[in-house]
Amino acid sequence: MESAEPGGPITDDWIEHHFDHLAPEFARDFHPTLARVRARCPVARSDRHGGFWVAGRYADVLDIAQDWRTFSSELGITVPHVPSASSMKIFPVTIDPPLQRTFKRLVNAHFTPAKIAPWEEPTRALVNRLIDGFIERGECDFMDDFARPFPGLAFFDLALHAPAEDLEEVNGYATKASLPQAADRMESLRALAGWIGEFVERRRAEGPRGDVVDAVLGAGIEGRPITHAEAVGTVQLLVMGGLDTTAGVLGAAMLRFCEHPEIPALLRDRPDLVPAAVEELLRLDGSFVCIGRTARHDARIGGHRIGAGEQVLIYWASANRDEAEFANPDAFDLDRPSNRHVAFGAGPHRCVGSNLARMNLRVALDALVRRLDGVALRPGADIGFHSTFNRAPLSVPITFAPGKRTER
């Protein structure tokens, strides 16, 4: 049996032997392809990009993510010959316990529910300000006008306490840097790193503010102070980890609302269901879709021998629709009795910003379903996705009933 031609239909041979997470045909047919992976070969060996394994079942993904002694982040989180956004060591993602746990505790303390609770009202004000920017037009590109600018503007302001005059500019750098297909992505990454470097130096010279930036700057790494480069890389990770991921969930949610208008109608009538809707949207359309791990020693997963030094791509997005874990897994079900999704990852490297992401999504969805009535995709819209380790719509052009700006 022949493998798929580039851009052509995906064959069984492609799934079993030539899986390529960067292939455009995979981005186009994402969830159906992962369903075929689970059905045909839950653990498969691909010959692409120097060779790597793919794991798609919930149980296998969870086992690999939790077994950091066998499957290391420090030895590599991307598949061979596929460049990552930065070669800089960034904490805590590219280190393993016990050092990883020490560093993560410093960061986690600044993203607890209690810590982010005071951010809810300013977040709601930002959401309404962004909606005000397009609500009178009755149309917008949801990704450009809301989903992409929102999480960065909130994070730079509320979490990092960036200067107000820098917010629009630095969020522009970060937004472009998070788009794999953007022509000026690398230039934006360099500009973002440059801004963070200056910001870190400025914060070192200022008095402490008790925020996550202070925690990073005061961190000790194996008995020594964190270096400037490590601090810059870590702040950059905190920024990038929550932008495209939150934007992707919002974009996918809007696509789902357009296809199933009964969902926003229900949430408008029952705002108490918004938190449950957030969890189901994260399970179905979580944008943090996969990550790599490198085997420290020989191991077995799903009956297959993984050799020392080999890499395994674990698919959160596949685990979240595994029929063995979730009944009727492709359905949006607010009455689901158990929703142990892994949209934020699992194990020691589970996302530190999960509480913040949930709050942002809850506040955003509550305002969107209340203020945008009759949302529909613009006729003729061609919806594409970028799909690497994160997955997000490239564009979501929508129409809706023109509304009023909030009172000022």
LOZA-252896 format. One line per field, with one value per residue (C-alpha): x, y, z; residue number from 0; residue in one letter; chain. Coordinates in nm, 2 decimals, always signed. Layout:
<kolvexs>
c1	c(X;...)
c2	c(Y;...)
c3	c(Z;...)
seq	c(NUM;...)
type	c(a;...)
mol	c(A;...)
</kolvexs>
This chain:
<kolvexs>
c1	c(+0.00;+0.14;+0.17;-0.02;+0.10;+0.18;-0.16;-0.35;-0.57;-0.42;-0.37;-0.34;+0.03;+0.08;-0.08;+0.12;+0.46;+0.49;+0.30;+0.40;+0.26;+0.37;+0.18;-0.09;-0.32;-0.30;-0.39;-0.69;-0.82;-0.69;-0.94;-1.05;-0.68;-0.62;-0.92;-0.77;-0.44;-0.62;-0.81;-0.52;-0.20;-0.23;+0.15;+0.32;+0.67;+0.71;+1.01;+0.97;+1.20;+1.46;+1.22;+0.99;+0.70;+0.34;+0.11;-0.26;-0.45;-0.55;-0.38;-0.05;-0.04;-0.10;+0.16;+0.43;+0.35;+0.36;+0.68;+0.94;+1.21;+1.17;+1.04;+1.24;+1.17;+1.53;+1.65;+1.41;+1.05;+1.05;+1.09;+1.43;+1.52;+1.22;+1.35;+1.18;+1.10;+1.41;+1.73;+1.75;+1.70;+1.37;+1.24;+1.05;+0.96;+1.30;+1.42;+1.30;+1.22;+1.34;+1.48;+1.17;+0.94;+1.14;+1.12;+0.76;+0.65;+0.79;+0.58;+0.27;+0.23;+0.15;-0.13;-0.34;-0.72;-0.67;-0.39;-0.58;-0.92;-0.84;-0.77;-1.12;-1.27;-0.99;-1.01;-1.38;-1.32;-1.06;-1.30;-1.57;-1.33;-1.22;-1.58;-1.67;-1.41;-1.62;-1.97;-2.13;-2.00;-2.18;-1.88;-1.52;-1.24;-1.27;-0.91;-0.76;-1.01;-1.05;-0.90;-0.54;-0.50;-0.70;-0.48;-0.15;-0.29;-0.43;-0.11;+0.14;-0.07;-0.20;+0.07;+0.39;+0.29;+0.44;+0.44;+0.10;+0.27;+0.44;+0.13;+0.01;+0.36;+0.49;+0.16;+0.20;+0.54;+0.41;+0.11;+0.31;+0.57;+0.30;+0.19;+0.41;+0.31;+0.37;+0.63;+0.79;+0.77;+1.14;+1.18;+0.89;+1.05;+1.37;+1.19;+0.99;+1.31;+1.47;+1.18;+1.18;+1.56;+1.52;+1.21;+1.40;+1.69;+1.45;+1.27;+1.60;+1.67;+1.32;+1.19;+1.01;+0.64;+0.57;+0.47;+0.59;+0.86;+1.02;+0.99;+1.18;+1.45;+1.50;+1.51;+1.81;+1.92;+2.12;+2.27;+2.33;+2.13;+1.93;+2.12;+1.99;+1.94;+1.75;+1.53;+1.45;+1.38;+1.15;+0.95;+0.92;+0.78;+0.53;+0.42;+0.41;+0.25;-0.08;-0.13;-0.18;-0.33;-0.60;-0.66;-0.69;-0.96;-1.15;-1.14;-1.25;-1.53;-1.65;-1.65;-1.85;-2.10;-2.15;-2.22;-2.43;-2.61;-2.80;-2.49;-2.44;-2.82;-2.81;-2.52;-2.69;-2.99;-2.79;-2.47;-2.41;-2.32;-2.03;-1.77;-1.88;-1.88;-1.52;-1.42;-1.60;-1.45;-1.10;-1.15;-1.29;-1.08;-0.79;-0.52;-0.22;-0.24;+0.09;+0.44;+0.75;+0.94;+1.28;+1.34;+1.62;+1.64;+1.47;+1.10;+0.78;+0.46;+0.15;+0.36;+0.63;+0.99;+1.10;+1.48;+1.69;+1.73;+1.42;+1.15;+0.77;+0.51;+0.22;-0.11;-0.33;-0.58;-0.62;-0.63;-0.92;-1.13;-1.04;-1.35;-1.21;-1.21;-1.50;-1.84;-1.95;-1.62;-1.69;-2.01;-2.04;-2.20;-2.25;-2.39;-2.08;-2.03;-1.65;-1.43;-1.07;-0.93;-0.56;-0.59;-0.34;-0.11;-0.04;+0.23;+0.49;+0.49;+0.12;+0.05;+0.12;-0.13;-0.44;-0.63;-0.56;-0.66;-0.99;-1.07;-0.99;-1.20;-1.49;-1.50;-1.46;-1.73;-1.97;-1.94;-1.93;-2.25;-2.43;-2.32;-2.29;-2.63;-2.68;-2.31;-2.25;-1.95;-1.91;-2.04;-1.75;-1.51;-1.22;-1.12;-0.76;-0.57;-0.20;-0.12;+0.22;+0.24;-0.04;-0.35;-0.55;-0.77;-0.59;-0.90;-1.26;-1.46;-1.80;-2.12;-2.37;-2.64;-2.48;-2.49;-2.41;-2.09;-2.08;-2.14;-1.83)
c2	c(+0.00;+0.34;+0.63;+0.95;+1.20;+1.55;+1.72;+1.41;+1.17;+1.01;+0.63;+0.35;+0.32;+0.69;+0.64;+0.33;+0.42;+0.78;+0.99;+1.35;+1.60;+1.89;+1.76;+2.00;+1.70;+1.62;+1.97;+1.96;+1.62;+1.64;+1.46;+1.20;+1.11;+1.07;+0.85;+0.62;+0.62;+0.50;+0.24;+0.10;+0.15;+0.33;+0.33;+0.37;+0.42;+0.70;+0.72;+1.10;+1.36;+1.11;+0.87;+0.89;+0.72;+0.84;+0.76;+0.84;+0.64;+0.81;+0.54;+0.54;+0.92;+0.94;+0.68;+0.85;+1.20;+1.08;+0.86;+1.14;+0.90;+0.71;+0.97;+1.29;+1.65;+1.76;+1.53;+1.67;+1.78;+1.81;+1.53;+1.51;+1.77;+1.98;+2.31;+2.45;+2.82;+2.86;+2.67;+2.84;+2.63;+2.74;+2.65;+2.45;+2.29;+2.16;+2.02;+1.71;+1.66;+1.71;+2.05;+2.10;+2.07;+2.32;+2.58;+2.51;+2.56;+2.92;+2.99;+2.80;+3.01;+3.31;+3.13;+2.98;+3.06;+3.30;+3.49;+3.54;+3.62;+3.99;+3.98;+3.88;+4.23;+4.39;+4.09;+4.14;+4.51;+4.41;+4.16;+4.42;+4.67;+4.43;+4.34;+4.72;+4.75;+4.55;+4.50;+4.79;+4.65;+4.32;+4.14;+4.07;+3.83;+3.68;+3.56;+3.90;+4.12;+3.92;+3.57;+3.66;+4.00;+3.91;+3.66;+3.85;+4.19;+4.04;+3.85;+4.13;+4.37;+4.16;+3.89;+4.07;+4.43;+4.55;+4.93;+5.04;+5.22;+4.89;+4.66;+4.70;+4.68;+4.38;+4.19;+4.24;+4.08;+3.79;+3.73;+3.71;+3.50;+3.24;+3.19;+2.91;+3.03;+3.40;+3.54;+3.76;+3.50;+3.48;+3.85;+3.88;+3.62;+3.82;+4.14;+3.97;+3.83;+4.18;+4.34;+4.07;+4.12;+4.49;+4.43;+4.18;+4.43;+4.70;+4.49;+4.39;+4.75;+4.82;+4.72;+4.38;+4.37;+4.02;+3.88;+3.60;+3.81;+3.85;+3.47;+3.41;+3.67;+3.53;+3.16;+2.95;+2.68;+2.40;+2.62;+2.93;+3.23;+3.21;+3.37;+3.66;+3.42;+3.17;+3.44;+3.57;+3.22;+3.15;+3.47;+3.41;+3.06;+3.20;+3.45;+3.21;+2.92;+3.10;+3.30;+3.07;+2.80;+3.03;+3.19;+2.85;+2.73;+3.05;+3.02;+2.66;+2.75;+3.02;+2.78;+2.53;+2.81;+2.89;+2.53;+2.47;+2.79;+2.60;+2.61;+2.99;+3.02;+2.77;+2.95;+3.29;+3.15;+2.95;+3.14;+2.89;+2.63;+2.84;+2.67;+2.32;+2.44;+2.56;+2.21;+2.04;+2.29;+2.22;+1.85;+1.86;+2.15;+2.20;+2.37;+2.22;+1.91;+1.72;+1.73;+1.51;+1.31;+1.13;+0.78;+0.78;+0.40;+0.11;+0.10;-0.06;+0.12;-0.06;-0.37;-0.19;-0.15;+0.21;+0.23;+0.46;+0.80;+0.75;+1.02;+0.98;+1.23;+1.21;+1.34;+1.51;+1.59;+1.22;+1.11;+1.36;+1.18;+0.83;+0.61;+0.40;+0.71;+0.92;+0.79;+0.94;+1.13;+1.36;+1.50;+1.83;+1.71;+1.93;+1.64;+1.43;+1.26;+1.25;+1.49;+1.40;+1.57;+1.64;+1.96;+2.12;+1.81;+1.57;+1.48;+1.71;+1.93;+2.00;+2.36;+2.61;+2.86;+2.63;+2.83;+3.15;+3.00;+2.87;+3.22;+3.39;+3.14;+3.16;+3.55;+3.57;+3.31;+3.46;+3.81;+3.67;+3.47;+3.76;+4.03;+3.86;+3.74;+3.53;+3.45;+3.28;+3.21;+3.46;+3.29;+3.14;+3.15;+2.91;+2.80;+2.67;+2.55;+2.56;+2.24;+2.16;+2.13;+2.38;+2.40;+2.71;+2.84;+3.08;+3.29;+3.29;+3.55;+3.59;+3.79;+3.87;+4.12;+4.46;+4.56;+4.85;+4.94;+4.93;+5.24;+5.44)
c3	c(+0.00;-0.09;+0.15;+0.10;-0.16;-0.01;+0.02;-0.09;+0.11;+0.41;+0.37;+0.62;+0.53;+0.61;+0.95;+1.03;+0.90;+0.77;+1.02;+0.98;+1.23;+1.00;+0.69;+0.55;+0.49;+0.86;+0.96;+0.73;+0.85;+1.21;+1.44;+1.19;+1.13;+1.50;+1.54;+1.27;+1.46;+1.78;+1.58;+1.37;+1.56;+1.89;+1.91;+1.57;+1.44;+1.18;+0.95;+0.90;+1.05;+1.14;+1.30;+1.61;+1.78;+1.80;+2.09;+2.07;+2.34;+2.66;+2.88;+2.69;+2.67;+3.05;+3.13;+2.92;+3.05;+3.42;+3.38;+3.37;+3.48;+3.16;+2.92;+2.96;+2.87;+2.93;+2.66;+2.40;+2.36;+1.97;+1.72;+1.54;+1.27;+1.35;+1.49;+1.80;+1.85;+2.07;+2.14;+2.48;+2.79;+2.94;+3.28;+3.38;+3.04;+2.94;+3.27;+3.46;+3.83;+4.10;+3.98;+3.76;+4.06;+4.26;+3.99;+3.90;+4.26;+4.24;+3.93;+4.03;+4.34;+4.12;+3.92;+4.19;+4.18;+4.47;+4.30;+3.97;+4.13;+4.13;+3.76;+3.67;+3.66;+3.45;+3.22;+3.18;+3.10;+2.83;+2.68;+2.65;+2.51;+2.24;+2.15;+2.14;+1.87;+1.62;+1.75;+1.56;+1.23;+1.25;+1.12;+1.21;+1.17;+1.51;+1.53;+1.44;+1.63;+1.95;+1.99;+1.93;+2.09;+2.40;+2.60;+2.54;+2.63;+2.95;+3.04;+2.98;+3.18;+3.47;+3.52;+3.41;+3.49;+3.16;+3.11;+2.97;+2.68;+2.57;+2.57;+2.21;+2.06;+2.26;+2.22;+1.85;+1.86;+2.07;+1.86;+1.53;+1.70;+1.80;+1.44;+1.27;+0.92;+0.97;+0.73;+1.00;+1.28;+1.35;+1.33;+1.58;+1.81;+1.81;+1.88;+2.17;+2.32;+2.29;+2.47;+2.74;+2.79;+2.85;+3.06;+3.28;+3.33;+3.42;+3.67;+3.83;+3.89;+4.04;+4.38;+4.41;+4.32;+4.45;+4.10;+3.88;+3.73;+4.08;+4.13;+3.81;+3.88;+4.23;+4.13;+4.22;+3.97;+4.12;+4.38;+4.16;+4.07;+3.74;+3.45;+3.24;+2.94;+3.15;+3.29;+2.94;+2.81;+3.11;+3.08;+2.70;+2.78;+3.02;+2.75;+2.46;+2.65;+2.69;+2.37;+2.08;+2.30;+2.44;+2.10;+1.94;+2.19;+2.14;+1.76;+1.76;+2.01;+1.77;+1.48;+1.69;+1.79;+1.42;+1.33;+1.64;+1.73;+2.00;+2.21;+2.25;+2.29;+2.58;+2.74;+2.70;+2.89;+3.13;+3.22;+3.50;+3.24;+3.10;+3.33;+3.22;+2.85;+2.90;+3.01;+2.72;+2.47;+2.61;+2.57;+2.22;+2.08;+2.31;+2.11;+2.29;+2.08;+2.14;+2.27;+2.26;+2.51;+2.48;+2.63;+2.88;+2.85;+2.67;+2.76;+2.64;+2.54;+2.40;+2.34;+2.14;+2.25;+2.26;+2.24;+2.46;+2.29;+2.07;+2.08;+2.13;+2.02;+2.27;+2.14;+2.41;+2.14;+2.06;+2.42;+2.48;+2.22;+2.32;+2.31;+2.60;+2.83;+2.70;+2.60;+2.27;+2.26;+1.96;+2.11;+2.30;+2.62;+2.92;+3.12;+3.08;+3.42;+3.40;+3.21;+3.30;+2.99;+2.94;+2.74;+2.98;+2.97;+3.25;+3.49;+3.63;+3.32;+3.33;+3.23;+3.51;+3.36;+3.36;+3.62;+3.42;+3.09;+3.24;+3.38;+3.05;+2.86;+3.11;+3.11;+2.73;+2.65;+2.89;+2.72;+2.37;+2.39;+2.56;+2.32;+1.98;+1.85;+1.55;+1.48;+1.15;+0.93;+0.65;+0.33;+0.13;+0.42;+0.38;+0.73;+0.76;+1.06;+1.15;+1.33;+1.49;+1.86;+1.89;+1.67;+1.59;+1.31;+1.08;+1.03;+1.15;+0.96;+1.12;+1.09;+1.36;+1.44;+1.49;+1.86;+2.09;+2.26;+2.63;+2.83;+2.90)
seq	c(0;1;2;3;4;5;6;7;8;9;10;11;12;13;14;15;16;17;18;19;20;21;22;23;24;25;26;27;28;29;30;31;32;33;34;35;36;37;38;39;40;41;42;43;44;45;46;47;48;49;50;51;52;53;54;55;56;57;58;59;60;61;62;63;64;65;66;67;68;69;70;71;72;73;74;75;76;77;78;79;80;81;82;83;84;85;86;87;88;89;90;91;92;93;94;95;96;97;98;99;100;101;102;103;104;105;106;107;108;109;110;111;112;113;114;115;116;117;118;119;120;121;122;123;124;125;126;127;128;129;130;131;132;133;134;135;136;137;138;139;140;141;142;143;144;145;146;147;148;149;150;151;152;153;154;155;156;157;158;159;160;161;162;163;164;165;166;167;168;169;170;171;172;173;174;175;176;177;178;179;180;181;182;183;184;185;186;187;188;189;190;191;192;193;194;195;196;197;198;199;200;201;202;203;204;205;206;207;208;209;210;211;212;213;214;215;216;217;218;219;220;221;222;223;224;225;226;227;228;229;230;231;232;233;234;235;236;237;238;239;240;241;242;243;244;245;246;247;248;249;250;251;252;253;254;255;256;257;258;259;260;261;262;263;264;265;266;267;268;269;270;271;272;273;274;275;276;277;278;279;280;281;282;283;284;285;286;287;288;289;290;291;292;293;294;295;296;297;298;299;300;301;302;303;304;305;306;307;308;309;310;311;312;313;314;315;316;317;318;319;320;321;322;323;324;325;326;327;328;329;330;331;332;333;334;335;336;337;338;339;340;341;342;343;344;345;346;347;348;349;350;351;352;353;354;355;356;357;358;359;360;361;362;363;364;365;366;367;368;369;370;371;372;373;374;375;376;377;378;379;380;381;382;383;384;385;386;387;388;389;390;391;392;393;394;395;396;397;398;399;400;401;402;403;404;405;406;407)
type	c(m;e;s;a;e;p;g;g;p;i;t;d;d;w;i;e;h;h;f;d;h;l;a;p;e;f;a;r;d;f;h;p;t;l;a;r;v;r;a;r;c;p;v;a;r;s;d;r;h;g;g;f;w;v;a;g;r;y;a;d;v;l;d;i;a;q;d;w;r;t;f;s;s;e;l;g;i;t;v;p;h;v;p;s;a;s;s;m;k;i;f;p;v;t;i;d;p;p;l;q;r;t;f;k;r;l;v;n;a;h;f;t;p;a;k;i;a;p;w;e;e;p;t;r;a;l;v;n;r;l;i;d;g;f;i;e;r;g;e;c;d;f;m;d;d;f;a;r;p;f;p;g;l;a;f;f;d;l;a;l;h;a;p;a;e;d;l;e;e;v;n;g;y;a;t;k;a;s;l;p;q;a;a;d;r;m;e;s;l;r;a;l;a;g;w;i;g;e;f;v;e;r;r;r;a;e;g;p;r;g;d;v;v;d;a;v;l;g;a;g;i;e;g;r;p;i;t;h;a;e;a;v;g;t;v;q;l;l;v;m;g;g;l;d;t;t;a;g;v;l;g;a;a;m;l;r;f;c;e;h;p;e;i;p;a;l;l;r;d;r;p;d;l;v;p;a;a;v;e;e;l;l;r;l;d;g;s;f;v;c;i;g;r;t;a;r;h;d;a;r;i;g;g;h;r;i;g;a;g;e;q;v;l;i;y;w;a;s;a;n;r;d;e;a;e;f;a;n;p;d;a;f;d;l;d;r;p;s;n;r;h;v;a;f;g;a;g;p;h;r;c;v;g;s;n;l;a;r;m;n;l;r;v;a;l;d;a;l;v;r;r;l;d;g;v;a;l;r;p;g;a;d;i;g;f;h;s;t;f;n;r;a;p;l;s;v;p;i;t;f;a;p;g;k;r;t;e;r)
mol	c(A;A;A;A;A;A;A;A;A;A;A;A;A;A;A;A;A;A;A;A;A;A;A;A;A;A;A;A;A;A;A;A;A;A;A;A;A;A;A;A;A;A;A;A;A;A;A;A;A;A;A;A;A;A;A;A;A;A;A;A;A;A;A;A;A;A;A;A;A;A;A;A;A;A;A;A;A;A;A;A;A;A;A;A;A;A;A;A;A;A;A;A;A;A;A;A;A;A;A;A;A;A;A;A;A;A;A;A;A;A;A;A;A;A;A;A;A;A;A;A;A;A;A;A;A;A;A;A;A;A;A;A;A;A;A;A;A;A;A;A;A;A;A;A;A;A;A;A;A;A;A;A;A;A;A;A;A;A;A;A;A;A;A;A;A;A;A;A;A;A;A;A;A;A;A;A;A;A;A;A;A;A;A;A;A;A;A;A;A;A;A;A;A;A;A;A;A;A;A;A;A;A;A;A;A;A;A;A;A;A;A;A;A;A;A;A;A;A;A;A;A;A;A;A;A;A;A;A;A;A;A;A;A;A;A;A;A;A;A;A;A;A;A;A;A;A;A;A;A;A;A;A;A;A;A;A;A;A;A;A;A;A;A;A;A;A;A;A;A;A;A;A;A;A;A;A;A;A;A;A;A;A;A;A;A;A;A;A;A;A;A;A;A;A;A;A;A;A;A;A;A;A;A;A;A;A;A;A;A;A;A;A;A;A;A;A;A;A;A;A;A;A;A;A;A;A;A;A;A;A;A;A;A;A;A;A;A;A;A;A;A;A;A;A;A;A;A;A;A;A;A;A;A;A;A;A;A;A;A;A;A;A;A;A;A;A;A;A;A;A;A;A;A;A;A;A;A;A;A;A;A;A;A;A;A;A;A;A;A;A;A;A;A;A;A;A;A;A;A;A;A;A;A;A;A;A;A;A)
</kolvexs>
